Every structure is written in structure tokens, then in C-alpha cells.
Amino acid sequence: MTPEPSVAILAHGLGGSTDLPIPYTYALLGAAWALTATFAVVALAWRTPRFDENRPGRALPQWVTSAVDAPVTRWVLAILSLLMTAWIALAAFFGPQDADNPLPGVFYVLMWVGLVAVSWAIGPVWRVISPPRALYRLLRLDRRNTRPRYPARLGYWPAAFGLFAFVWLELASPDPGAVGAIRTWLLIYVVVTFAGAVWFGRRWFSRADPFEVYGIVASRLSALRRQPETGRIAIGNPFDHLPTLPVLPGTVAVLSVLLGSTAFDSFSAMPVWRNFVDETAGSALTATLLKTAGLLAFALIVAGTFTAAARATGGVDRQRRRELPGLMAHSLIPIVIGYVFAHYLTYLLERGQQTIILLADPLGRGWNVLGVGDLEVGYLLSTHPSVLATLKVAFVVAGHMAGVVAAHDRALKLLPQAHRITGQLAMMLVMVGYTFMGLYLLFGG
């Protein structure tokens, strides 16, 4: 993940397949059987669609929605976001240029992994705490009435490129943990995001901001949602919420980058890849190009296999066949979230603690803001590798099982009667393949 050995260990979780409480082969076979059994059950007993994106859910008390939507709440959060950004900027520009700087932890842990956890729990929070959005709101740029309309053909493609830029810095750049590299990336992100919003309006944030789109994706598996008609915050079945992911150009690309990059993160830690890069690359530039090609290949493999599986059905016309990957894309969300938790759980809980402690002293001058600087990191999961390995397998398998269920229910709505089962066989094979490769890569082969 970063050059620091401790960080790299936390990024992947301690240990490998030898830490499994059951033999690794049995874990793979069990995962495959779990997916196959899930598909068999839903195929035989689940003949009509059960999930409905228009189902309102159970509305929470009105005061909850009123408090969340109150202008004072939004203004307070926007101001706090800008203050926190200024605090982190102190560390970025004037703090120590080593492991004592909290910026890498903020960037790779809180803004990346933490965003998934919070968005999954309560909704797309980046819309409220995004620094570019906060600055846009503070300057009241909404009042500008004459601006170009955001091109519909762009869809989520700007966000997909932004997400790829993030994982490229993390997994393929020459020095991903360097404070200067992260600072430059964030400056470019703020300038591009803010400038795009000034030109196209607020729609730019929800389509092009990689962190906001990432939060939107993760929030679609949350039990909390907005009622379609009233806008009230409600709680309901997450599977009813999943299909509300907007189907736009670039939707499949966004999910492919997220899933493919996590797989490449595991693959890049394997000795076979490390040795290949070391033996082939004669310079840092060549090594970067090889890693970039590998990262791009993983994203393209996910996009290609998922698109082919979604389209591998009969009984639909050419137009519907082109639409199927986007209409089925939400079934990848549980898999993405499952891999994120399996891959980065220790990183979030343990490196996250360290980041918060370092934020108490951004300049390295012995400050102890809010009294957290003297706290120590608790390595609860790292000291229990068998528990950690079991959780990893559980997250991966549960994510794929949820993906199979979501894909099956959607297929019942989209495919003609005669092809509702046979049209899903290719997707089932792809899901099993993802599971095998995910567990193989997660535990280091």
C-alpha cells in the first residue's frame, strides 16, 4: 500500500492462507459450493421479482429528516469540513515528511476505506463533508444561472478516471506513500472538482467527483435511504436500495476499477509479480509502466467478463443486450464492499487509529489536540490471525452470495420468461470465478 512495512502489512492483513482455521482448499471449495447452492435455491424457489426500488421502506421520525436537511446542519458540516481540510493542509505543507505525517493515513484510510464503511452505514456522506462542495456552497455559486449543461454522454466516466487516478497513485506510482505525491494529487483533485462545478454546476459533483461517486456506490447497500416520493429518510431492505444506482455511461467502468484495483492490490504483493517487475524493469519508469499495465489489465478483465456474462442471454433484442451490463451493474456492489472489508479491515481499524493519533500533532511539535496524542493503537485483529482470516473469507463469500441474489432478482425483471434461468448461467460462472480468484489473491496464492 505504501512504502512503510507496517503500513503494507496492515493493508493486506497479517498472515496468509496458512492462518486459515480450515485448509485453504476447503475454503475455496466451500465458497464455490455456497455460491452454487445460493444460485440453485434462488433459481428453483425464486420465480418472481421480490425487490422493488420504489418500495418506500419504513420512514424514520420526521425530526430525523428535518435535522439532517436543516440549513444550519449543512452549514456547520461544511464549515467543519473546511476547518478540517485546513488542519490537514498544515500537515501536508509544513508537517514532517516521514511516517509521522498523518496525510497518507487520511488519504488512504479515512478518505478511501473509511468512506466506504460510513457510506454503507448511513449514506453518501461525502456529499455533505466534501471540501470542494463546502467551498462551492460557501461562495454561493449556485446563484449563477447561465452555465453549460453537464453532457449526459459523460455519465460517470470522469469519476471512473478519477478513481483510476487514485488507485494508480496507490498501486502503480513510484512512491505512493510520499507526502509530496499525495499533496500534489489532492491539489489537482480539488482544482479539477471545483473548476468543473463552477462550469457545469452541482451536477458535476455527483457525476465526476471520484469520492462522491464511490460513496454513492457504497451507500446503495445501506439500509437507510430516501423515500422516492416524500424524500424522508427511511429504513428498509438493502436489496430494494441496490437497484437505485443510476445507470449511466461509465457505471460499469466505475465498479470495474474498484473491484479490479482491489484484486490487483493483492496480486501485486505476490512474489511472482514482485520478481517479474524486479527482473524486467531496468528503471523506476519501466516499473511504473508495468504496474500501470497490470492495474489496467485487472480493471479491463473485470469489465470484460462482467459485460460478456450480462449479455450472454437469448430472447432480447440488440438494444436491450447493450443495456444489460449497466442494468445489472448494481449486483457488483456487494462484491466490491465485501472485498474492501476483507482486504482492508485491519488497515481501517488499526492504521485508522494511528492516523487519528497523528492528527493531534500535524506539525510534529509535540501538540496533543483533544488529548488523543497519548493514546496507543490497539492491534486486536492483527493479534488474532485466525479470526481475521475467517472474517476475510466470510466477507468475500457473503459479498458474492449477495451479488448472486441481486443479479437473479434483476434478471427476473429484465429477461424473458424462457431465458430467466439459462440467461444467468454465464453470470453464475463469472461470480464463481471472481470468488476463487479473490480468495486466491487475498491469501497470497
Secondary structure per residue as TSV (DSSP state, phi and psi in degrees):
chain	resnum	aa	ss	phi	psi
A	1	M	-	360.0	-52.4
A	2	T	-	-135.8	171.0
A	3	P	S	-65.6	-21.7
A	4	E	S	-70.7	128.8
A	5	P	H	-57.7	-44.0
A	6	S	H	-63.3	-37.5
A	7	V	H	-66.9	-42.7
A	8	A	H	-62.3	-39.1
A	9	I	H	-63.9	-45.5
A	10	L	H	-66.7	-30.2
A	11	A	H	-64.3	-35.4
A	12	H	H	-103.1	-5.9
A	13	G	-	82.2	147.9
A	14	L	S	-71.0	143.7
A	15	G	-	80.6	-177.7
A	16	G	-	-139.3	-146.9
A	17	S	G	-65.9	-24.0
A	18	T	G	-68.0	-15.4
A	19	D	G	-84.6	-5.9
A	20	L	-	-64.7	136.9
A	21	P	S	-71.4	-10.1
A	22	I	S	-128.3	159.7
A	23	P	-	-56.7	143.3
A	24	Y	H	-60.2	-41.0
A	25	T	H	-60.7	-40.5
A	26	Y	H	-64.8	-35.0
A	27	A	H	-64.0	-42.4
A	28	L	H	-64.5	-47.4
A	29	L	H	-63.3	-40.8
A	30	G	H	-62.4	-40.5
A	31	A	H	-64.2	-43.8
A	32	A	H	-63.6	-41.7
A	33	W	H	-66.2	-37.2
A	34	A	H	-62.1	-43.6
A	35	L	H	-66.8	-44.1
A	36	T	H	-63.0	-43.1
A	37	A	H	-64.0	-39.8
A	38	T	H	-60.8	-45.7
A	39	F	H	-64.8	-41.1
A	40	A	H	-62.4	-42.6
A	41	V	H	-65.2	-48.9
A	42	V	H	-68.6	-32.8
A	43	A	H	-67.6	-36.2
A	44	L	H	-87.5	-36.8
A	45	A	H	-107.6	-6.0
A	46	W	-	-118.5	84.7
A	47	R	-	-99.0	-15.1
A	48	T	S	-128.3	150.1
A	49	P	-	-60.8	138.1
A	50	R	-	-116.7	-15.4
A	51	F	-	-100.7	139.3
A	52	D	-	-137.6	115.1
A	53	E	T	-66.2	-17.0
A	54	N	T	-92.3	-1.9
A	55	R	-	-67.3	126.1
A	56	P	-	-73.9	-23.1
A	57	G	-	77.4	-179.2
A	58	R	E	-94.0	115.6
A	59	A	E	-67.0	135.1
A	60	L	-	-75.2	164.3
A	61	P	-	-51.2	145.3
A	62	Q	H	-57.0	-32.0
A	63	W	H	-65.2	-26.0
A	64	V	H	-65.0	-49.4
A	65	T	H	-63.8	-41.9
A	66	S	H	-62.0	-41.6
A	67	A	H	-67.4	-41.6
A	68	V	H	-66.9	-39.6
A	69	D	H	-89.6	-4.4
A	70	A	-	-61.4	135.7
A	71	P	H	-54.3	-37.4
A	72	V	H	-63.6	-37.3
A	73	T	H	-63.2	-45.9
A	74	R	H	-66.1	-39.0
A	75	W	H	-68.8	-41.7
A	76	V	H	-62.0	-45.6
A	77	L	H	-65.9	-36.7
A	78	A	H	-64.9	-42.9
A	79	I	H	-67.5	-41.9
A	80	L	H	-62.7	-36.9
A	81	S	H	-62.4	-44.1
A	82	L	H	-68.1	-38.0
A	83	L	H	-64.5	-41.6
A	84	M	H	-66.3	-37.5
A	85	T	H	-62.5	-42.3
A	86	A	H	-63.1	-38.7
A	87	W	H	-63.7	-44.8
A	88	I	H	-68.0	-33.5
A	89	A	H	-63.0	-32.5
A	90	L	H	-57.1	-45.9
A	91	A	H	-67.2	-38.8
A	92	A	H	-65.1	-39.6
A	93	F	H	-99.2	-29.2
A	94	F	H	-126.2	-1.8
A	95	G	S	-82.2	177.0
A	96	P	-	-62.9	143.7
A	97	Q	S	-95.7	43.3
A	98	D	S	-142.0	-159.2
A	99	A	T	-67.1	-12.1
A	100	D	T	-84.7	-1.5
A	101	N	-	-86.2	130.0
A	102	P	S	-77.6	-9.0
A	103	L	H	-57.7	-48.0
A	104	P	H	-58.1	-38.9
A	105	G	H	-66.2	-41.6
A	106	V	I	-61.1	-43.5
A	107	F	I	-70.7	-52.7
A	108	Y	I	-86.2	-24.0
A	109	V	I	-102.3	-62.4
A	110	L	I	-71.4	-44.5
A	111	M	I	-80.3	-18.1
A	112	W	I	-109.2	-66.1
A	113	V	I	-75.3	-43.7
A	114	G	H	-61.8	-34.8
A	115	L	H	-60.9	-39.7
A	116	V	H	-63.7	-47.1
A	117	A	H	-62.4	-45.2
A	118	V	H	-71.1	-41.1
A	119	S	H	-64.3	-39.4
A	120	W	H	-65.2	-34.6
A	121	A	H	-78.6	-44.7
A	122	I	H	-128.7	-7.6
A	123	G	-	123.9	178.7
A	124	P	-	-72.9	80.8
A	125	V	T	-70.3	-20.9
A	126	W	H	-63.2	-24.0
A	127	R	H	-61.5	-27.9
A	128	V	H	-96.0	-33.5
A	129	I	H	-107.4	0.9
A	130	S	-	-60.2	124.1
A	131	P	H	-60.3	-44.0
A	132	P	H	-61.2	-39.2
A	133	R	H	-64.4	-41.2
A	134	A	H	-62.3	-43.2
A	135	L	H	-64.9	-40.6
A	136	Y	H	-60.6	-42.7
A	137	R	H	-69.2	-40.0
A	138	L	H	-64.5	-37.3
A	139	L	T	-83.7	-0.6
A	140	R	T	53.8	45.6
A	141	L	G	-76.2	-7.5
A	142	D	G	-62.5	-21.5
A	143	R	G	-72.1	-13.5
A	144	R	-	-74.0	121.2
A	145	N	-	-95.2	-26.4
A	146	T	-	-100.9	103.6
A	147	R	-	-152.6	153.2
A	148	P	-	-62.6	150.4
A	149	R	-	-79.6	136.9
A	150	Y	-	-60.8	124.6
A	151	P	-	-64.0	124.3
A	152	A	G	-61.1	-31.8
A	153	R	G	-67.1	-19.7
A	154	L	G	-73.7	-35.4
A	155	G	T	48.9	-126.9
A	156	Y	T	-94.9	7.7
A	157	W	H	-59.5	-41.7
A	158	P	H	-58.8	-39.2
A	159	A	H	-66.8	-37.6
A	160	A	H	-61.7	-43.1
A	161	F	H	-66.5	-37.9
A	162	G	H	-64.3	-41.8
A	163	L	H	-64.9	-39.3
A	164	F	H	-65.5	-36.2
A	165	A	H	-62.7	-37.4
A	166	F	H	-65.4	-52.5
A	167	V	H	-68.0	-26.6
A	168	W	H	-64.3	-45.1
A	169	L	H	-61.0	-39.8
A	170	E	H	-70.5	-40.6
A	171	L	H	-115.0	-15.0
A	172	A	T	-128.1	-17.2
A	173	S	S	-72.4	159.8
A	174	P	S	-62.1	-35.8
A	175	D	-	-143.5	77.7
A	176	P	T	-65.0	-23.8
A	177	G	T	-90.1	-1.8
A	178	A	-	-68.4	132.1
A	179	V	H	-60.1	-41.4
A	180	G	H	-62.0	-40.5
A	181	A	H	-66.2	-43.8
A	182	I	H	-65.9	-41.7
A	183	R	H	-59.8	-44.4
A	184	T	H	-63.1	-43.6
A	185	W	H	-59.3	-45.7
A	186	L	H	-66.8	-37.8
A	187	L	H	-62.3	-44.3
A	188	I	H	-62.7	-42.4
A	189	Y	H	-59.4	-46.8
A	190	V	H	-64.5	-44.9
A	191	V	H	-63.7	-48.3
A	192	V	H	-65.0	-43.6
A	193	T	H	-65.5	-45.3
A	194	F	H	-69.1	-43.3
A	195	A	H	-63.5	-40.2
A	196	G	H	-62.9	-38.6
A	197	A	H	-69.1	-37.7
A	198	V	H	-62.0	-37.5
A	199	W	H	-79.6	-47.0
A	200	F	H	-101.9	-12.5
A	201	G	-	93.6	-173.8
A	202	R	T	-62.5	-22.6
A	203	R	H	-58.0	-28.5
A	204	W	H	-59.5	-39.2
A	205	F	H	-61.2	-47.4
A	206	S	H	-77.0	-9.7
A	207	R	H	-112.8	-31.3
A	208	A	H	-114.4	-22.3
A	209	D	-	-71.1	114.3
A	210	P	H	-61.4	-36.9
A	211	F	H	-71.4	-38.5
A	212	E	H	-66.9	-42.9
A	213	V	H	-65.6	-39.7
A	214	Y	H	-60.2	-42.4
A	215	G	H	-65.2	-38.5
A	216	I	H	-62.0	-43.7
A	217	V	H	-60.3	-50.6
A	218	A	H	-64.7	-34.2
A	219	S	H	-68.5	-18.2
A	220	R	T	-72.1	-9.7
A	221	L	T	-101.9	7.8
A	222	S	S	-80.7	148.8
A	223	A	S	-74.9	-17.6
A	224	L	E	-91.9	140.0
A	225	R	E	-158.0	173.3
A	226	R	E	-96.3	136.5
A	227	Q	-	-67.4	133.8
A	228	P	T	-57.6	-37.9
A	229	E	T	-92.3	-42.3
A	230	T	T	-94.9	-22.2
A	231	G	-	78.1	3.0
A	232	R	-	-73.2	149.5
A	233	I	E	-74.4	129.9
A	234	A	E	-134.9	165.5
A	235	I	E	-120.5	137.4
A	236	G	-	-164.0	-166.9
A	237	N	-	-69.8	122.2
A	238	P	H	-57.6	-28.6
A	239	F	H	-70.6	-22.6
A	240	D	H	-73.5	-27.2
A	241	H	H	-82.0	-31.2
A	242	L	G	-53.9	-48.3
A	243	P	G	-68.5	-4.7
A	244	T	G	-79.4	-1.6
A	245	L	S	-59.0	124.9
A	246	P	-	-58.5	133.7
A	247	V	-	-94.6	100.2
A	248	L	-	-130.5	162.4
A	249	P	T	-55.1	129.0
A	250	G	T	96.8	-4.1
A	251	T	H	-62.0	-47.4
A	252	V	H	-64.3	-36.3
A	253	A	H	-63.4	-42.4
A	254	V	H	-58.4	-50.3
A	255	L	H	-68.7	-32.0
A	256	S	H	-68.3	-38.9
A	257	V	H	-64.5	-43.7
A	258	L	H	-64.4	-46.4
A	259	L	H	-74.2	-43.7
A	260	G	H	-65.3	-36.8
A	261	S	H	-68.7	-36.8
A	262	T	H	-65.4	-40.5
A	263	A	H	-64.9	-42.0
A	264	F	H	-66.5	-32.5
A	265	D	H	-58.4	-43.7
A	266	S	H	-67.9	-44.4
A	267	F	H	-62.3	-39.1
A	268	S	H	-68.0	-16.2
A	269	A	T	-88.6	-6.3
A	270	M	S	-78.2	143.7
A	271	P	H	-56.9	-35.9
A	272	V	H	-62.5	-38.8
A	273	W	H	-75.5	-42.9
A	274	R	H	-60.1	-44.3
A	275	N	H	-65.5	-39.6
A	276	F	H	-61.4	-45.0
A	277	V	H	-65.5	-43.3
A	278	D	H	-64.7	-37.9
A	279	E	H	-81.2	-27.7
A	280	T	H	-91.1	-41.8
A	281	A	-	-77.2	125.7
A	282	G	S	-95.5	-4.6
A	283	S	S	-153.3	168.7
A	284	A	H	-64.5	-34.8
A	285	L	H	-64.5	-44.0
A	286	T	H	-64.0	-40.8
A	287	A	H	-61.3	-41.4
A	288	T	H	-64.0	-41.6
A	289	L	H	-64.8	-39.8
A	290	L	H	-64.1	-44.1
A	291	K	H	-65.5	-39.2
A	292	T	H	-62.2	-43.5
A	293	A	H	-63.1	-40.3
A	294	G	H	-65.2	-44.6
A	295	L	H	-61.5	-45.8
A	296	L	H	-63.9	-38.3
A	297	A	H	-61.9	-42.6
A	298	F	H	-63.3	-42.5
A	299	A	H	-64.5	-41.2
A	300	L	H	-68.3	-35.6
A	301	I	H	-63.0	-44.8
A	302	V	H	-61.5	-48.2
A	303	A	H	-60.9	-43.6
A	304	G	H	-67.7	-46.9
A	305	T	H	-67.6	-40.6
A	306	F	H	-67.5	-43.0
A	307	T	H	-62.9	-44.4
A	308	A	H	-63.5	-42.0
A	309	A	H	-66.6	-39.6
A	310	A	H	-65.8	-33.5
A	311	R	H	-87.2	-10.0
A	312	A	-	-80.6	71.8
A	313	T	-	-149.7	159.4
A	314	G	S	-105.2	174.8
A	315	G	S	80.8	10.1
A	316	V	-	-125.5	152.3
A	317	D	-	-80.9	176.3
A	318	R	H	-63.0	-39.8
A	319	Q	H	-63.5	-46.6
A	320	R	H	-64.3	-37.0
A	321	R	H	-62.4	-39.0
A	322	R	H	-66.6	-31.1
A	323	E	H	-80.5	-22.5
A	324	L	H	-57.4	-44.0
A	325	P	H	-57.1	-44.3
A	326	G	H	-66.1	-39.4
A	327	L	H	-70.6	-22.7
A	328	M	H	-99.6	-4.8
A	329	A	G	-60.4	-30.6
A	330	H	G	-62.2	-20.6
A	331	S	G	-69.1	-13.9
A	332	L	G	-81.2	-17.3
A	333	I	H	-60.3	-48.8
A	334	P	H	-59.6	-33.6
A	335	I	H	-67.7	-44.3
A	336	V	H	-59.5	-48.3
A	337	I	H	-65.9	-39.6
A	338	G	H	-60.0	-42.4
A	339	Y	H	-68.1	-38.0
A	340	V	H	-61.6	-46.8
A	341	F	H	-69.1	-37.5
A	342	A	H	-67.0	-38.4
A	343	H	H	-84.7	-35.8
A	344	Y	H	-120.2	15.9
A	345	L	H	-61.1	-50.3
A	346	T	H	-65.0	-36.2
A	347	Y	I	-60.6	-42.8
A	348	L	I	-67.3	-48.5
A	349	L	I	-74.8	-35.9
A	350	E	I	-98.2	-49.4
A	351	R	I	-66.6	-30.5
A	352	G	H	-62.2	-41.5
A	353	Q	H	-60.6	-44.4
A	354	Q	H	-62.7	-38.8
A	355	T	H	-63.1	-44.3
A	356	I	H	-62.8	-39.3
A	357	I	H	-64.3	-42.9
A	358	L	H	-67.4	-29.0
A	359	L	H	-66.0	-18.5
A	360	A	T	-68.6	-18.0
A	361	D	-	-140.3	70.6
A	362	P	T	-65.0	-24.7
A	363	L	T	-99.3	-0.4
A	364	G	S	66.9	36.7
A	365	R	S	-111.4	14.9
A	366	G	S	87.0	15.5
A	367	W	-	-69.4	160.8
A	368	N	-	-145.5	68.4
A	369	V	G	-66.5	132.1
A	370	L	G	61.8	13.3
A	371	G	G	70.5	20.2
A	372	V	-	-98.0	-7.3
A	373	G	T	-66.3	-23.0
A	374	D	T	-93.1	-0.7
A	375	L	-	-72.3	157.7
A	376	E	-	-114.9	149.0
A	377	V	-	-73.6	133.0
A	378	G	-	-96.9	115.0
A	379	Y	-	-95.3	64.2
A	380	L	T	-67.7	-49.2
A	381	L	T	-74.7	-38.1
A	382	S	T	-64.4	-26.2
A	383	T	T	-88.4	0.1
A	384	H	-	-130.7	72.0
A	385	P	H	-62.0	-31.7
A	386	S	H	-67.1	-40.5
A	387	V	H	-64.2	-42.8
A	388	L	H	-63.0	-44.0
A	389	A	H	-63.6	-40.0
A	390	T	H	-63.2	-41.9
A	391	L	H	-63.2	-39.4
A	392	K	H	-59.6	-49.6
A	393	V	H	-61.2	-43.1
A	394	A	H	-62.2	-42.8
A	395	F	H	-64.1	-44.1
A	396	V	H	-63.9	-48.9
A	397	V	H	-66.7	-44.1
A	398	A	H	-61.8	-40.5
A	399	G	H	-62.3	-41.7
A	400	H	H	-71.1	-38.7
A	401	M	H	-61.9	-42.7
A	402	A	H	-64.2	-37.3
A	403	G	H	-63.9	-40.4
A	404	V	H	-62.6	-44.2
A	405	V	H	-62.6	-46.6
A	406	A	H	-63.4	-41.5
A	407	A	H	-66.3	-40.9
A	408	H	H	-63.2	-47.2
A	409	D	H	-63.0	-38.5
A	410	R	H	-67.9	-38.1
A	411	A	H	-63.4	-34.0
A	412	L	H	-62.5	-28.1
A	413	K	H	-84.7	-31.9
A	414	L	H	-96.5	-31.6
A	415	L	S	-94.9	148.6
A	416	P	-	-66.1	158.6
A	417	Q	G	-51.8	-44.4
A	418	A	G	-70.9	-13.9
A	419	H	G	-120.8	13.4
A	420	R	T	-68.1	-27.8
A	421	I	T	-96.6	-53.0
A	422	T	G	-63.3	-29.8
A	423	G	G	-70.3	-11.7
A	424	Q	G	-101.8	-6.8
A	425	L	H	-62.5	-41.2
A	426	A	H	-63.6	-40.9
A	427	M	H	-64.3	-38.0
A	428	M	H	-63.0	-42.8
A	429	L	H	-63.3	-39.7
A	430	V	H	-64.6	-41.8
A	431	M	H	-61.7	-44.0
A	432	V	H	-62.2	-41.9
A	433	G	H	-61.7	-42.7
A	434	Y	H	-59.4	-40.8
A	435	T	H	-64.7	-49.0
A	436	F	H	-58.5	-49.9
A	437	M	H	-67.2	-37.2
A	438	G	H	-61.9	-47.3
A	439	L	H	-69.2	-38.7
A	440	Y	H	-60.3	-46.7
A	441	L	H	-71.6	-38.0
A	442	L	H	-62.1	-37.5
A	443	F	T	-100.9	23.3
A	444	G	T	72.6	23.5
A	445	G	-	74.7	360.0
